[in-house]
Amino acid sequence: MIRRSAERIEESLIALLMAAMSALTFVQVVLRYVFNGGFTWAMEATTYMFAWLVLLGISYGVRVHSHIGVDVWVKNLSPPNRRYVSLISSAAGLLYAGLMVAGSLIYERTMFQLGIEAEDMAIQRWVLLLALPLGFGLLFFRLFQVAVRILRGETEQMLADEAAETIERMRRAGIGAGDKVK
């Protein structure tokens, strides 16, 4: 229940950021080219929204197994070796995400102490940059979940197998190799 609610909040926030970026950019284009005006803060706001979108999207991609990976070498390994390589990959990802969380927290603290505001918006920059520790913290959490699933034997690899999943969906839908997909 709580997990699904958190996932819905994450998905809603990503959708809201995409919609807000698109709407603000559209309004800005209309104001600039039709009315020869615009908002001075629109570009900066869009840039920060994009940063939030990317950093939340990275962890979302891990959760839904949508990241692209080159795993042809890993697939040719035996299942135990595939598992070990996946654990090493997970550990490397956890190390990266952990370092990024630590570094971004130091950066956040510095921005807070200096009290620097955004260039075109009357808001403290550290507030806008909370995307860094939150996004990388969420990525760390998602990679930790993957590592736990590998350790429990629930999966052998870190990445999803798109081809196998598509074939399985087609099989469940009753679509055969010779059938035309509409």
C-alpha positions as CSV (number, residue, x, y, z in Angstrom):
1,M,0.0,0.0,0.0
2,I,2.7,2.5,1.0
3,R,5.0,1.3,-1.7
4,R,2.4,1.7,-4.4
5,S,1.5,5.2,-3.1
6,A,5.1,6.2,-3.2
7,E,5.4,4.9,-6.8
8,R,2.3,6.8,-7.8
9,I,3.7,10.0,-6.3
10,E,7.0,9.4,-8.2
11,E,5.1,8.8,-11.5
12,S,2.8,11.8,-10.9
13,L,5.8,14.1,-10.1
14,I,7.5,13.0,-13.3
15,A,4.4,13.6,-15.4
16,L,3.8,17.0,-13.7
17,L,7.4,18.1,-14.4
18,M,7.0,17.1,-18.1
19,A,3.7,18.8,-18.4
20,A,4.9,22.0,-16.6
21,M,8.1,22.1,-18.8
22,S,6.0,21.7,-22.0
23,A,3.4,24.3,-20.9
24,L,6.0,26.9,-19.8
25,T,8.0,26.5,-23.0
26,F,4.9,26.8,-25.1
27,V,3.7,29.9,-23.3
28,Q,7.2,31.4,-23.5
29,V,7.4,30.8,-27.3
30,V,3.9,32.4,-27.8
31,L,4.9,35.4,-25.6
32,R,8.2,35.8,-27.4
33,Y,7.1,35.5,-31.0
34,V,3.5,36.8,-30.9
35,F,3.7,39.5,-28.2
36,N,7.5,40.2,-28.3
37,G,7.8,39.6,-24.6
38,G,8.1,36.7,-22.1
39,F,9.1,35.7,-18.6
40,T,12.7,36.4,-17.6
41,W,12.7,33.4,-15.4
42,A,11.2,30.8,-17.8
43,M,14.5,29.4,-19.1
44,E,16.0,28.9,-15.7
45,A,12.8,27.4,-14.4
46,T,12.7,24.9,-17.3
47,T,16.3,24.0,-16.7
48,Y,15.7,23.2,-13.1
49,M,12.6,21.2,-13.9
50,F,14.5,19.3,-16.5
51,A,17.2,18.5,-13.9
52,W,14.5,17.2,-11.5
53,L,13.0,15.2,-14.3
54,V,16.3,13.5,-15.3
55,L,17.3,12.7,-11.7
56,L,13.9,11.3,-10.8
57,G,13.7,9.5,-14.2
58,I,17.0,7.7,-13.6
59,S,15.7,5.9,-10.5
60,Y,12.3,5.4,-12.2
61,G,14.1,3.7,-15.1
62,V,15.8,1.3,-12.7
63,R,12.4,0.5,-11.0
64,V,10.6,-0.3,-14.3
65,H,13.6,-1.9,-16.0
66,S,13.7,0.5,-18.9
67,H,17.4,1.3,-19.0
68,I,19.2,0.2,-22.1
69,G,22.1,-2.2,-21.4
70,V,24.6,-4.1,-23.5
71,D,24.3,-7.6,-22.0
72,V,25.3,-9.9,-24.8
73,W,28.4,-10.9,-23.0
74,V,26.6,-11.4,-19.7
75,K,23.9,-13.6,-21.3
76,N,26.5,-16.0,-22.5
77,L,27.8,-16.7,-18.9
78,S,26.6,-19.5,-16.8
79,P,23.7,-18.5,-14.3
80,P,26.1,-18.4,-11.3
81,N,28.6,-16.2,-13.2
82,R,25.8,-14.0,-14.5
83,R,24.7,-13.5,-11.0
84,Y,28.2,-12.5,-9.8
85,V,28.7,-10.1,-12.7
86,S,25.3,-8.6,-11.9
87,L,26.2,-8.2,-8.2
88,I,29.5,-6.5,-9.2
89,S,27.5,-4.2,-11.5
90,S,25.0,-3.4,-8.7
91,A,27.9,-2.7,-6.3
92,A,29.5,-0.4,-8.8
93,G,26.2,1.4,-9.2
94,L,25.7,1.7,-5.5
95,L,29.2,3.1,-5.1
96,Y,28.5,5.7,-7.8
97,A,25.1,6.7,-6.4
98,G,26.6,6.8,-2.8
99,L,29.4,9.1,-3.9
100,M,27.0,11.3,-5.7
101,V,24.7,11.5,-2.7
102,A,27.7,12.4,-0.5
103,G,29.0,15.0,-2.9
104,S,25.6,16.6,-3.5
105,L,25.0,16.9,0.2
106,I,28.3,18.7,0.6
107,Y,27.3,21.0,-2.3
108,E,23.9,21.5,-0.9
109,R,25.3,22.5,2.5
110,T,27.7,25.0,0.8
111,M,24.8,26.5,-1.2
112,F,22.8,26.8,1.9
113,Q,25.6,28.5,3.9
114,L,26.4,30.9,1.1
115,G,22.7,31.8,0.6
116,I,23.0,32.1,-3.2
117,E,19.8,32.7,-5.0
118,A,18.9,31.5,-8.5
119,E,19.8,34.0,-11.2
120,D,16.3,34.9,-12.4
121,M,14.1,33.6,-9.6
122,A,13.7,34.8,-6.1
123,I,14.4,31.4,-4.5
124,Q,17.5,29.9,-2.8
125,R,19.5,27.8,-5.2
126,W,19.9,25.0,-2.6
127,V,16.2,24.4,-2.7
128,L,16.2,24.0,-6.5
129,L,19.2,21.7,-6.3
130,L,17.6,19.3,-3.8
131,A,17.1,17.2,-6.9
132,L,20.7,16.1,-6.6
133,P,20.7,14.3,-3.2
134,L,17.1,13.2,-3.6
135,G,17.5,11.9,-7.1
136,F,20.8,10.1,-6.4
137,G,19.4,8.9,-3.0
138,L,16.4,7.3,-4.8
139,L,18.8,5.8,-7.4
140,F,20.8,4.3,-4.5
141,F,17.6,2.8,-3.0
142,R,16.5,1.3,-6.4
143,L,19.9,-0.2,-7.0
144,F,19.9,-1.6,-3.5
145,Q,16.5,-3.2,-4.2
146,V,18.0,-4.8,-7.4
147,A,21.0,-6.1,-5.5
148,V,18.7,-7.6,-2.8
149,R,16.6,-9.4,-5.6
150,I,19.8,-10.8,-7.1
151,L,21.1,-12.0,-3.7
152,R,17.7,-13.6,-3.0
153,G,17.9,-15.4,-6.3
154,E,14.8,-13.7,-7.6
155,T,16.7,-12.5,-10.7
156,E,20.1,-13.3,-12.2
157,Q,20.8,-10.0,-13.9
158,M,20.6,-6.3,-13.2
159,L,19.0,-5.3,-16.5
160,A,15.7,-6.4,-17.8
161,D,15.6,-8.7,-20.8
162,E,13.4,-6.7,-23.2
163,A,13.4,-9.4,-25.9
164,A,12.4,-12.2,-23.6
165,E,9.7,-10.0,-21.9
166,T,8.2,-9.1,-25.3
167,I,8.1,-12.7,-26.4
168,E,6.5,-13.7,-23.1
169,R,3.9,-10.9,-23.5
170,M,3.2,-12.0,-27.1
171,R,2.8,-15.6,-25.9
172,R,0.4,-14.6,-23.2
173,A,-1.6,-12.6,-25.7
174,G,-1.8,-15.6,-28.0
175,I,0.3,-14.0,-30.8
176,G,2.5,-16.5,-32.6
177,A,5.6,-16.1,-34.7
178,G,3.6,-16.0,-38.0
179,D,0.8,-13.8,-36.8
180,K,0.7,-10.1,-37.9
181,V,0.7,-7.6,-35.1
182,K,-1.7,-4.7,-35.5
